[in-house]
């Protein structure tokens, strides 16, 4: 007899046939073990509203029949340890991810073009079940998969704009750029200048494609990501069994286009 299944579901060894509170099960049917599925988003490190951590357990009693006539009242309670896992961060696709618009001659000036805070870009639509929603910068960042640099250069800074570094030229989903959302992490677009003038109107719009990153691996801004596939799942073998880009799984959602929000061309025709 199975009773008191707490904070999860119990199954036969096939992982399909569920055992409910009060079920009698033949010993032969579970001789190869049981499977326990913890409740969604719960593990031993979860803090409940009362400040306690959840328990995971079930109780078994021997019985000589499928009713309580031959029930042996010597219960055995099985306690289960549920470890936390690194869940994927999520970006809300309905949010508007954009950079601050600049007058074109300000955009090509190192004095006026300070770029945008990575945190301000991703914070509006970022969530991670492993951390309180939008709680800190520590669990936020972006994995930059590609950048339109046909008429200008993309740069990143981890020093609040005191020093800037160019995006790698070989950006790709399998070799992305990792950028954290710390206090000093920024990204900017710098239109290319020829003969003292920014390139024509096509330079006034550029974009990058990125996905969410939770920074779980501890890599710093400017690190390069690596994508692994093992048994059909994206993993980073040296770091986490359920990881993707350098320690944080990137969900297979559509890539998000981030426009660099320059004013329309009509407003740029005069200084």
N, C-alpha and C positions, 0 to 999 in steps of 0.2 A: 504494500500500500504506500503510495506516494502522497505526501501532504506538505503544506507550508513551503511552497516554491516561491522564493523571495527574490524580487528584482531580476527576473529573467524567465526564460522558457526552457523546459526540459524535453528532450527528444530521445527516441530510440536510437540505436547506433546508425540507422540509415539517415539520420538528420532530417527526416521528413515527418515521421509519425510522432505527434506531440503527446506528451504525458501531462495530464491536468491534475490539479489538486483533487484527491479522492479517488484517483485511478488505481485499479489493481492490475498488475502486469505480471505475466509469467516470467519466472527467473530466466528461462531459456531465451526469451525474447530480448533480454538486455545483458546476456552473458558476455557480449563483446564490448560492454561499456555503455555509457550514456553521453549525450551531447547537451551542453548547457549554453544557451544564447542569452547573454546579459541584455538588460533593457537598454534601449537606445541612449547613447551619450552618457552612460554610467560606467564608472570604474572605481577602483579603490581610492583614487585620489580626488574624486568628485566631492565637492563640499555641498551638502544639502542646506535647505533653508534654516534648519535648526543648528547648523554648524557641524553636524556629524558627517561621517563618511558612510556610504551605503554598504550593506552586507549582502552577500550572495550565498544562498544556501537552499537546501531542501531536506526533507526528513523522510526516512524509510522505515517501515515496520514489516516484519515477517507475517505472513498469513497462510493458512492452510486451505483457504477457499477464496472465492471472489466476493466475499462479504465479511462482516465483522464477527461471524460466529467462531472462527478459528484464528482470530487476530491475536498476535503475541504483542503485548504492550511493553515492548523494550525498544523504543524508538532510537534510531541512529541518525544524527543530523550531520549532513555533509556540508562543509564550508568551502567556498570556492574563491580563489584569488583572481580578480579581473584586472589585468594590467592596462594602462592607458596606451593609446596608439596615436600617431600623428595623423590627424584627419586633414583633408584638403581645405585650404582657404577658398572662399567664394567671392566672386565679384558680381554685383548686381548689374545685369546687362541693360537695365532700364535707366541707369544713371548716365549723366553727361560728363564724360571724362575729357577735360580739355586743359590747355595751357592758357596763361594770361596773354591777351592780345597786346601787341606792341606796335608803335609807329615804326615803319620799316627802317628809318635811319637810327632809331633807338635800338632796334634789334641787332644791328651790326656794330654796336658800340659795346666794348667791354665794361664801360662805366655804367651804362643804363640797363644792359641785358643781364639780369641776375638769375634768369630762369625761374623755375617753379619748384616748390617743395614737393618731394615725392609723397610725403604724408598728405598734403592737401589734395593731390591728384587722386590717390587711391582711397583715402579715408571715407569718402562719401558713399562708397559702395562695397567696402571690404568687410567681410565677417569671417570668423574662424571659431568653430565650436570648441576648440581647445583653449580659447581665451575668452574672457568676457567681451561681448560685442563692442568693437571700437575702443577697447580699454586702454591700450598703450601702443606706442610706436614699435615696441619690441617684436610684436608678432606681425608686422606689416612690411610689405615690400613688393617689388615687381620683378618679374622675369621678362626682360625685353627680348622678343623673338626676331624683330626686324625693324628697320628704320629707313625712311625715305630720305636719302642723302644726295639726291640727284642735283639739287641746286643749293645745297648748304650742308652744314655739319652739325651733328648731334653730339652733345658733350654731357658728362656727368661730373659732379663734385661731391666730395664727402667732407668739405671744409667750409660750408656756407658760401661757396663761390670764390673763395680766395685762390683756389687752384682748380683748374678744369682739365678734364681728360676726354679725349675723343672716344666715341663708341668704336668698338672693333669693326673692321670692314667685313669680317666673315660671320656676322650675326646670322643665326638660323635657329629653328626650333630644337635642333640637336646640340647647338653650341651657343646658348643665349648669354646675355649679360645680366648679372644679378645686382639689383640696387635695393638697398634697405630704405626704410622710411624714418631714419633717425633725425635728430634735430638739425644736422648739418648736411643732409643728403638732398641734392638738387639736380635737376635735369634742365637743359636748355637747347634751343635750336638757334644756330648762328648762320644766317644767310650768307652765301658766298659773295665776295666783292670782286669785281673786275674793273680796272681803270678807275678806282675810287668810288664806284657806284655799285649798289646791290644789283644782282641779276634781276632781269625783268620780272613781270608780275607772277610768273610761275613759281618764283622763289618765295612768294608770300604765303604759301600754304605748304605744310609738310606734316608727316604723321609718323607715329611709331605703333607697333603692335605689341601688346604685353599681356601677361597673365599674372594672377595673384601669386605671391610668395610669402610664406610665413616665417622665413628666416630660421627654421628649426635647426639647421645644420651649423649655425654660427658663422657662416661665411660673411665676409665684409663686402661693402659696396665696391663694385669693380671686379668682383670674382667672376669667373666664367662657369656656366652651368654645364652639366653633362647629363645626357639622357640615356637611361638603360632600359632594356626590355628583357624580362626573364619570365618564362612560362606565361607569356601573354600579358603581363602586367608591367607598367612602368615602375622601375625601382632604381634606387641608388644602392647597390649592393654593400659598399663599405660602411654605409651610415645607418640606414633604416630599412627594414624589410618592406615597408609600405611607402617608400619615398620616391620622389621623382627627380626634380631638378635640385641637385645638391642638398638633399635632406628634406625636401618638402614636396609632397605630391601635388602635381598641377592637374586640376580636374579637366576632363576632356570636353570643356565647354567651348563654344566658338570664340575665336580670338577677338579681342576688342580693339577697334580702331580709335586712336586718340588723336584728334585734329589739333594742330597748333593754331590757336584761335587768333590769327591776324585779322585786322579789320578788312572789310571787302575792298576790292581794288579801287572802287570809285572814291573811297575816302582817302586813298593813298596818292591820288594824283597831284596833290599839292602839299607842300611842307607844312 
